[in-house]
Amino acid sequence: MLALTWWLWSAHTETLIIIFGVSSILLTLFLFDRMDKESGDSYPYTLGIRPLFYLPYLVIEIIKANLDVAKIILSPKMKLSPKIFRAKASQKTVVGQVVYANSITLTPGTITLDVRDGEFLVHALTDDAAEGVLAGDMDRKVTKLEGKS
């Protein structure tokens, strides 16, 4: 899908470039399949269309958090209340937990410091940012994305 999108947008129709592109895609798929068989892991890599519903939510959260952090930085008195806390993760797979941890980190004002046994160690710049993580909205959305709810 990405290759088709690139091809349509780039307007490259040279045969050699298309051959190189198709060859690199096939080589990548071959290596990925081989690595998958070697590792013995059986993670479901197909998420279907669920990311189409999660990504807009994540982008909106990132924008809201950016605005909050900008207000803090631009205000004469920085109202920071940094804290480190633990947050439960309801995801059942490693992939789901990684997506959730990265989503927290991508959201300005929070960062995931450690992941262990379904629990995250998170740093937040403000009480509001900490409460946002602890409220669990993003956790539930990622669990729904994971397809294990």
N, C-alpha and C positions, 0 to 999 in steps of 0.2 A: 504494500500500500504506500509506504514512504517512497519507494523507488519510483512508483508510478506518479506520485505527486511531484517529486523532483523533476522527472522527465517532462511532465506537462508544463511546469512553471519555468524550466530552464530553456526549453525550446531547442535543446541539442538533439540533432537528428543524425549526427555523424555515426556511421556504422561502428567504427572502432570504439568510440566512447560507450555506445550501448553494449557492445560485446564485453568490454571491461566491466561495466556495471553489473551485467547479468552474471558474469563469471565471479565477481567478488561476492555477490549475493549467494550464489550456489556454494562457494567455498565457505562462507560464514555459516550457512545452514548445515553443511556437512560437519564442520568442526564443532558447532554447538550440539548437534545430535550425538557426535562421538563423545564429547565431554559429558553429556548428560548420561550416556550409558555407562561410562567409566565411573562416575561419581556414585551411581546407585540411588541418588536422590529422586524422589518422585513428586516434585512440586507441580501443581497445576499452573502452567504458564499462561494458559488462555483465560482471560478475564471477560471475554465477550465484549458487550457494549457497556458494562458497568463503569469503566473509567470515563466514559463520556458524561456520566452523571456526577462523578466525583470531582473531576478536574475543574469545572466551573465553580463548585463549592470551594475548592482549595484556592483558586485564584481570588475569589471574593474575600476569603479569610486573609490572604496575604495582603491584599489592598487595604483592608480595614486595619490590620496590624501595622502596616507601613504608615498610615495616617496617624495612628496612635503614637508610634515612636517619633514621628516627625513633630507632633504637638509637644511631646516631652522635650525633645532636643531644642526646639525653637522657643519654648517658654522661658521667661527670665529665671524662674525657680524650677529646676529640674525635679519633678516629683517622682523620684526613683524609690522603689522599695524592693531591691533585689532579694531574691530568695531561691533556695534550692529545696526541692520537694520531690516526693515519690508519687508517681501516677500509675494506676493499674492499666494494663493493656488487655483487651478482651479478644485479641486476634489469636487464632489457633495455629497459624503457620508462621514460619520465619519470614516469609515474603510479606505477609500482612503486617507483622511487627516492624519490619524495615520500612514499609511504606508509611506507617503511622509515625515512627521516629523521625523519618525524613520530613514528613509533613509538619511536625512540630518545629523542627529546625528551620524549615523554609519560611515559617511564619515569623516575621521580625518581632523581637522582644522575648523570644523563647528559644531554647536550644536543648536538645536531648544530649545528656552527658554520658549516660550508660544505660544498657539494656540487659536485664537479667531476670530470668524466671517470670516472664510476663509482667515485669514491673520496670518502669523507666525512671531514671534520675534526671530531673529537668531543672534548668535554671530559667527563671523569669525575671524580667526587669521591674515589673510592677505587680501589685496585688491583682489588678484586673487581668493581666496576662496569665497569671497563675490560676485564677478562678476559671478562665476560659478553657485551660487544659483540663482542670479537675472537673468541670461541668460534664465532660465526656461526649460532647457533640461530635467532635472530630473522630474520637475513638469509635463511636457507633457507625459513623459514615464509612470508616476504613474497614470495619468488620463486615458491613454490608457489601463493600467493594470486594472483599475477600470471598464472599459467597458462602460463608460458614455460619451465618446467624441462625 
